[in-house]
Amino acid sequence: MLMPCRNVTKIDISNSYYHIYARGHSKSDIFRDDEDYRVYFNLLKRYLGSKPEKDGSGRLYVNLSDEINLICYCLMPNHFHLLCYQIEEGSMTKLMRCVLSSYSKFFNNKYELSGSIFETTYKASMIDSDQYLIHISRYIHLNPDKWEIYKYSSVKYFSGKPAPSWIKTGRIKDLFDSQNEYINFLRDYSDKKQSYKLIKSSLANK
């Protein structure tokens, strides 16, 4: 199995998969209530949705839906995971700059804080095999203890609920014969510890 590239220096290549993640400064929460999660999701929709959105002055926000695909995600109280397919070189950087900057402003204003809410800039591991890709998706979806009912994960879009336009689940689903096969893959704990150990060893500062 091919290993993802270390991400101290991000490797930015077109037509490549990336596991993107970041956590709160000093491991503090970056999502404190349901509104926080909703704002973050709305930012992803703003930049990745099929229809460009406008700001309060009528100016169009940048739309990256043709440059990068979000495949799956999981937002935890003090960190997040995104699995993306970068079509155009540099689009991952543009997406994360837009989302994290906007979200940080919202969070600091809401909670009367200042400075960066994240421990460091986001990190990204490039994925260069289908086998590792599906294990990364499982790692992301199994982050919460009660992953099957967790509200802030994309797992629901892999188990029957139609996905919105800004999530492209097909890039994972197409690697399985059926929806049930993927869900059974998530439920299969026989090799979970091994795959988790492999993934964690590849992530900087994890």
Residue pairs with C-beta under 8 A, 6 or more apart in sequence:
1 129
1 131
1 132
1 198
2 128
2 129
2 131
2 132
3 132
3 198
3 202
4 19
4 125
4 126
4 127
4 128
4 132
4 136
4 202
5 11
5 125
5 126
5 128
6 125
6 202
6 204
7 123
7 124
7 125
7 126
7 203
7 204
8 204
10 92
10 93
10 123
10 124
11 126
12 86
12 89
12 90
12 92
12 93
13 86
13 89
13 126
14 86
14 87
14 88
14 89
15 85
15 86
15 87
16 85
16 86
16 126
16 127
16 128
17 71
17 83
17 84
17 85
17 86
17 126
17 127
17 128
17 133
17 136
18 83
18 84
18 85
18 86
18 92
18 124
18 125
18 126
18 127
19 81
19 82
19 83
19 124
19 125
19 127
19 136
19 140
19 203
20 81
20 82
20 83
20 84
20 92
20 96
20 122
20 123
20 124
21 79
21 80
21 81
21 82
21 122
21 123
21 124
21 203
22 79
22 80
22 100
22 118
22 119
22 120
22 121
22 122
22 123
23 30
23 78
23 79
23 80
23 118
23 119
24 30
24 78
24 79
24 117
24 118
24 119
25 115
25 116
25 117
25 118
25 119
26 119
27 78
27 119
28 78
28 117
29 77
29 78
30 36
30 77
30 78
30 79
30 80
30 107
30 117
30 118
31 37
31 40
31 75
31 76
31 77
31 78
31 152
32 77
32 111
34 151
36 107
36 110
37 75
37 151
37 152
39 103
39 106
40 75
40 80
40 99
40 103
43 98
43 99
43 102
43 103
44 70
44 73
44 99
44 166
45 53
45 164
45 166
46 53
46 61
47 61
47 62
47 63
47 64
47 65
47 95
47 98
47 99
48 63
48 64
48 65
48 68
48 69
48 70
48 95
48 166
49 63
49 65
49 164
49 165
49 166
50 65
50 165
50 166
51 165
52 60
52 61
52 63
53 60
53 61
53 63
54 60
54 61
55 61
61 98
62 94
62 98
64 91
64 94
64 95
65 165
65 166
66 87
66 88
67 86
67 87
67 88
67 91
67 94
68 84
68 85
68 86
68 87
68 88
68 91
68 92
68 95
69 84
69 85
69 87
69 168
69 171
70 82
70 83
70 84
70 166
70 167
70 168
71 83
71 84
71 85
71 137
71 167
71 168
71 169
71 171
71 172
72 82
72 83
72 137
72 140
72 141
72 153
72 154
72 155
72 157
72 158
72 167
72 169
72 172
73 80
73 81
73 82
73 83
73 140
73 153
73 154
73 167
74 80
74 81
74 140
74 141
74 143
74 144
74 150
74 152
74 153
74 154
74 155
75 81
75 152
75 153
76 143
76 144
76 152
81 139
81 140
81 143
83 133
83 136
83 137
83 140
83 172
84 92
84 95
85 168
85 171
86 92
92 124
96 122
100 118
100 122
103 117
104 116
104 117
104 118
107 113
107 117
108 114
108 115
108 117
120 205
123 203
123 204
123 205
125 202
125 203
127 133
127 136
130 175
133 172
133 175
134 172
134 175
134 176
134 185
135 195
135 198
135 199
136 199
137 172
138 185
138 186
138 192
138 195
139 195
139 196
139 199
140 153
141 147
141 153
141 154
141 155
141 158
141 186
142 186
142 192
143 153
144 150
144 153
147 153
147 155
147 186
148 155
148 159
154 163
154 167
154 169
155 186
157 163
157 167
157 169
158 169
158 172
158 173
158 179
158 182
158 183
158 186
159 179
159 183
160 179
163 169
172 182
173 179
173 182
176 182
176 185
200 206
